[in-house]
Amino acid sequence: MESEPDSTGNRNGLVIPKNHRKLHLLKVDHLYHLALDTEKDDLEKMFGDVRFVCFGGQPSRMEKFSALVARELNIDDHEMDGDRPKNYAAGTDRYSIHKVGPVLSVSHGIGIPSLSVVFNEIIKLVHYAKCKDVEFFRIGTCGGLGLEPGTVVVTEKAVDGEMNPYYKLAVLGKPVQRLAKVDQTLLESLLRCSEPDDGFKTVKGTTFCSDDFYEGQARLDGAFCEYEEEDKMKFLQELRSKGVCNIEMESLGFLAMCHYAGVKGLIKKSVYTLRK
């Protein structure tokens, strides 16, 4: 069964969760993994001006990114916790959330399952906060195919371990497929930001999204490995021949959930290692 977005995804720039009718029957909606809720927290006052939500894997990385945003945008009135940007999700050890001006920085852990939990709650957060025209970005690192370390890859297509461009999950015991679709307007807008004197190369291409760090990415150093170096290299060359330029573990789910939710989303990764 393939599930496509409907008209409830976005209205007048506001994010409307597909489950909004059931959500509005709740006396209190607890965003459990963010340590926030609709009763004790004035979410509109706290987050209503958010325009950009940037997701990344590690809490420490997203804290540093938040500090970078503050410097680049020259914003010094954001909430701090001592000498560090305030973590609004400090009441839980699952994720982190930092806010600087219109930019929300969110950690999501490793892989689509971890990402999907915080993604659901961030969708509800920006809904309750009445954020308008919000855009989601996934930033981080990846393994590159035929690309030098430091190259920035903007995903124009994401595929799974079988080269399918959709996210698969089971709902009530039945398979559901959700298309991972890139917002082309956002893609082209970001690519136009590239400058000749950036000091790094920016490319667009297909991202291979694996469910696993070791076998799923043809690594030889995991606890399980029933293939040889030549099998690994043959597989990586096959990926390159199909237009894949980087490998990671979240892109497919991220783009599929953005598309399904009716939110503009994009992925920008920096190559940290060359897989060959």
Secondary structure, 3 states (H helix, E strand, C coil): CECCCCCCCEECCEECCCCHHHHCCCCCCEEHHHCEECCCCCHHHHHCCCCEEEEECCHHHHHHHHHHHHHHCCCCCCCEECCEECCCCCCCCCCCEEEECCEEEEECCCHHHHHHHHHHHHHHHHHHCCCECCEEEEEEEEEECCCCCCCEEEEEEEECCCCCCEEEEEECCEEEEEECCCCHHHHHHHHCCCCCCCCCCEEEEEEEECCCCCHHHCCCCCCCCCCCHHHHHHHHHHHHHCCEEEEECCHHHHHHHHHHHCCEEEEEEEEEEECC
